[in-house]
């Protein structure tokens, strides 16, 4: 069942990508396996600890010194998804990476799971770590969590960069082909009798993927944090949906990568790291109404 779940999630990385991009992703994933063994982000006793917040023990690793920078991974992911960001950003930031609720080393035996719960978790984590505010990077579902963190806890987000985020779980945001691939697996897990603990955890994450989020464009207009919206023209999140997010966040910046899919922090790691770092280090720009739309 675990293999099925990973296969379903991999659809988010491959659907809509070019053959060249897929080959790059496959090669990068093979290299990731070796790099993770050499430096096990997500399983580093020296840098890792648990924080008890909101009824869970959240696993966190911290690297470097400087301004706090929080990374939030996607659905079914973990700390080691950012193995190419941690060494780069920890040279000048205090990098904080955690396993979200019900993922990685952060267990949660509750039946329910929402993006709002996870956004509140990250706010509580920063509070527990006595961090007033942080730069935030969110990838995929982590981008959704980042948006909700900025909406629900605006004082906690200094600036944020989000890549591959969506506002709704429908075909206005994600191609129909993706839902056709994911939904059969969801119902297979849902209808399974005598579910194991792992089955229940996978069902929570698949339900999250299928049923959430529900964020209106009007809500985005309440975001105060300077924001960089990132997408790929082959991303599983439709480019027009990324444009919708960008247009509704006041003063947001936009970066759409040619020939990139859902795995920009992985496949285009050098460009991603450089652009995000540059965004965090640059004072916010002011836009007129004519600058915002085209």
BELQUIZI-V562716 format. One record per residue. RES is the residue in one small letter. PSI is psi in whole degrees, -180 to 180 (none if undefined). Layout:
BEGIN
<<RES & PSI> <RES & PSI>>
END
This chain:
BEGIN
<<x & -36> <x & -41> <x & -39> <x & -46> <x & -45> <x & -36> <x & -42> <x & -43> <x & -33> <x & -22> <x & -34> <x & -26> <x & -27> <x & -34> <x & 128> <x & -6> <x & 153> <x & 161> <x & -36> <x & -41> <x & -41> <x & -42> <x & -40> <x & -41> <x & -46> <x & -44> <x & -40> <x & -40> <x & -38> <x & -41> <x & -36> <x & -43> <x & -42> <x & -45> <x & -37> <x & -35> <x & -42> <x & -39> <x & 99> <x & 71> <x & 134> <x & -8> <x & 45> <x & 101> <x & -32> <x & -40> <x & -5> <x & 154> <x & 166> <x & 140> <x & 125> <x & 111> <x & 139> <x & 41> <x & 7> <x & 162> <x & 105> <x & 125> <x & 131> <x & 143> <x & 143> <x & 135> <x & 138> <x & -179> <x & 156> <x & -156> <x & 138> <x & 136> <x & 114> <x & 128> <x & 135> <x & 120> <x & 175> <x & -175> <x & 124> <x & 6> <x & -164> <x & -177> <x & -41> <x & -3> <x & -21> <x & 31> <x & -19> <x & -10> <x & -37> <x & -52> <x & -31> <x & -53> <x & -25> <x & -7> <x & -23> <x & -8> <x & 162> <x & 100> <x & 126> <x & 119> <x & 134> <x & 157> <x & 121> <x & 163> <x & 131> <x & 16> <x & 151> <x & -130> <x & 6> <x & 103> <x & 150> <x & 116> <x & 7> <x & 156> <x & -31> <x & 152> <x & 126> <x & 161> <x & -33> <x & -41> <x & -45> <x & -37> <x & -42> <x & -34> <x & -46> <x & -35> <x & -42> <x & -36> <x & -48> <x & -39> <x & -44> <x & -30> <x & 6> <x & 42> <x & 117> <x & -47> <x & 161> <x & 155> <x & 148> <x & 134> <x & 125> <x & 131> <x & 126> <x & -121> <x & -28> <x & -29> <x & -38> <x & -46> <x & -38> <x & -43> <x & -47> <x & -33> <x & -43> <x & -31> <x & -43> <x & -25> <x & 64> <x & -27> <x & -15> <x & -14> <x & 113> <x & -52> <x & 156> <x & 148> <x & 124> <x & 136> <x & 130> <x & 35> <x & 155> <x & 157> <x & -27> <x & 156> <x & 62> <x & -176> <x & -5> <x & -22> <x & -39> <x & 136> <x & 150> <x & -35> <x & -34> <x & -46> <x & -37> <x & -29> <x & -37> <x & -40> <x & -41> <x & -40> <x & -37> <x & -49> <x & -30> <x & -46> <x & -42> <x & -40> <x & -1> <x & 134> <x & 154> <x & 57> <x & 138> <x & 174> <x & -44> <x & -39> <x & -44> <x & -40> <x & -41> <x & -38> <x & -40> <x & -44> <x & -37> <x & -38> <x & -39> <x & -44> <x & -39> <x & -37> <x & -13> <x & 167> <x & -178> <x & 84> <x & 126> <x & 150> <x & -34> <x & -36> <x & -36> <x & -27> <x & -10> <x & -9> <x & 128> <x & -25> <x & 135> <x & 134> <x & 138> <x & 117> <x & 124> <x & 138> <x & 170> <x & 149> <x & -9> <x & 15> <x & 148> <x & -27> <x & 121> <x & 137> <x & -36> <x & -26> <x & -39> <x & -37> <x & -40> <x & -44> <x & -48> <x & -45> <x & -25> <x & -5> <x & 117> <x & 126> <x & 15> <x & 152> <x & 155> <x & 137> <x & 107> <x & 122> <x & 128> <x & 138> <x & 15> <x & 146> <x & -137> <x & -5> <x & 37> <x & -44> <x & -17> <x & -55> <x & -38> <x & 47> <x & -41> <x & -46> <x & -43> <x & -51> <x & -44> <x & -46> <x & -43> <x & -44> <x & -45> <x & -41> <x & -44> <x & -33> <x & -12> <x & 133> <x & 146> <x & 142> <x & 154> <x & 135> <x & 145> <x & 169> <x & -37> <x & -24> <x & -22> <x & -22> <x & 149> <x & none>>
END
